[in-house]
Amino acid sequence: MEHQFWNDLWEKEEIGFHMKTVNTFLTKYYKALALPKNSRIFIPLCGKTLDIGWLLSNGHKVVGVELSEIAIEQLFLELGITPKISILDEFKLYSAKDLDIFVGDIFNLTKKLIGPVYTVFDRGGLVALLQNSRLQYAKHIIHITKSAPQLLITFQYDMTQMEGPPFSISQKEIETHYKHTYTPFLLETTNVEGPFNPLAKVKEKVWHLQRFNHNE
Ligand SMILES: C[S@@+](CC[C@H](N)C(=O)[O-])C[C@H]1O[C@@H](n2cnc3c(N)ncnc32)[C@H](O)[C@@H]1O
């Protein structure tokens, strides 16, 4: 989607995608991810998700990227943290202890800027993008995180009944984007009750993308 589309949503406070609770799949699969304390988690297209505060309170470091500065001002305000704001290449970097949020376009983020990442948590990232950017997005995240494993949440539905975002993503598409780097393991599929059109029969899918050689 165009940057303007997202900036307008934040300006008009039309942020139905923002959850009022921590993501239930993150809390459910957290133990299975076996994240070491202090490990740094990357949240692409992070908005002002409550998942950031939850990960911080569980002893992790968080790095995120988000287009909208409104979102990030609200994020820090709601966390009760005063950020240090600096300019880094094409980004405004909002940082605090254990927390770095790049305000700008994810496609400008580099391996060097983002720094070390242990795991990626993608809720509302891949599904927010039009099909013609998703392959580039998937490749880019794999590249800048040096193939860090991912917990990825997607939707699948009858696209004749509903328009995204969030967009419907098939298993085949997941395989196309990720199978060369990861074993995509489907942890769970659930039926979503509202706020979507019931005729679309929306399902939410939780994927664990594990590197082939993760034990090496
Ligand atoms: C569907 S929302 C999900 C937000 C968050 N992950 C959550 O779960 O609440 C998608 C977010 O991605 C941001 N976004 C869209 N395109 C982006 C881009 N190219 N680079 C960085 N952020 C982007 C939007 O501003 C929006 O906040």
The ligand as a Gaussian input file, in Angstrom:
#p B3LYP/6-31G(d) Opt

LIG

0 1
 C       -1.613000      -3.702000       9.834000
 S       -0.650000      -2.559000      10.689000
 C        0.087000      -3.627000      11.920000
 C        0.758000      -2.911000      13.046000
 C        1.317000      -3.833000      14.140000
 N        2.169000      -4.866000      13.631000
 C        0.200000      -4.427000      14.957000
 O        0.102000      -5.650000      15.021000
 O       -0.574000      -3.658000      15.554000
 C        0.659000      -2.265000       9.541000
 C        1.622000      -1.164000       9.963000
 O        2.703000      -1.098000       9.044000
 C        3.067000       0.250000       8.824000
 N        3.723000       0.247000       7.506000
 C        3.143000       0.057000       6.306000
 N        4.051000       0.059000       5.317000
 C        5.276000       0.247000       5.919000
 C        6.608000       0.354000       5.427000
 N        6.879000       0.269000       4.115000
 N        7.607000       0.527000       6.313000
 C        7.345000       0.630000       7.650000
 N        6.082000       0.550000       8.167000
 C        5.063000       0.364000       7.314000
 C        1.756000       0.997000       8.905000
 O        1.920000       2.363000       9.210000
 C        1.017000       0.227000       9.993000
 O        1.224000       0.801000      11.258000

